Amino acid sequence: MSTVLELSDVTVTRSGTTILDQVSWKVDSSERWVILGPNGAGKTTMLQVAAALMHPSLGTADVLGQRIGSVDLFELRPRIGFASTAMARRVPASESVIDVVLTAAYSVTGRWNEQYEELDVRRASRVLAEWKLSHLEQRRFGELSDGEQKRVQIARAVMTDPELLLLDEPAASLDLGAREELLQLLGGYASSPYAPGIIMVTHHVEEIPPGFTHALLLDQGKVAAAGPIGEVITSEVLSGTFGLPLTVDETDGRFTARAADR
């Protein structure tokens, strides 16, 4: 087990607004974390710092043992898998699914003049099969449904065997069937001893896959709670973070939340 992310008193300020406020947090390679919190709490900013896409204004951020600000980010970023809606928007709509995944080897989002070995192509096909996407290999990315695009993004993120996997709201906007299919796949992946450390941002406890081990709650840029998932995803803790009496239930590793009866 090794530390894949360590934030020490990290503050992020943009245009005079403090987005993260003295955040300290450590993630080990065997842990699968979910980040929740109200809108504007700083969840996506946390992920951008972890992805080495944003520098802290104050404090230190060590990603895979490398300190942001004193390391070549172009060497660090390929070791990090990152899937997000913003990343999906950068993929050309005309790109084939196999090429969307394959180009992760060069950390680019569109096929150009790169040369790939047969080993890379086989690896991309295998990853697509693992995420139940083989039948879409030659389809254009822009023709896929939201659920299919989300899974292609995750397949791309794991293509290079990352040491840290970051997922920004992977189940957002999906219908019930697509969401459950994705969470089933994510749960299986998270439960594998060979999976990297995982951090996932979501707005809803119903979108936490089984197999996730820890949770962090953010509120107004500060850590409201962090620790083993069963100690953090509770009625009392979530009610305090969201400012509303909530009842949280857990069954077989899946959570639900609703407003408490008054």
Secondary structure, 3 states (H helix, E strand, C coil): CCEEEEEEEEEEEECCEEEEEEEEEEEECCCEEEEECCCCCCHHHHHHHHCCCCCCCEEEEEECCEECCCCCHHHHHHHEEEECHHHHHCCCCCCEHHHHHHHHHHCCCCCCCCCCCHHHHHHHHHHHHHCCCHHHCCCEHHHCCHHHHHHHHHHHHHCCCCCEEEEECCCCCCCHHHHHHHHHHHHHHHHCCCCCEEEEECCCHHHCCCCCCEEEEEECCEEEEEEEHHHHCCHHHHHHHHCCCEEEEEECCEEEEEECCC
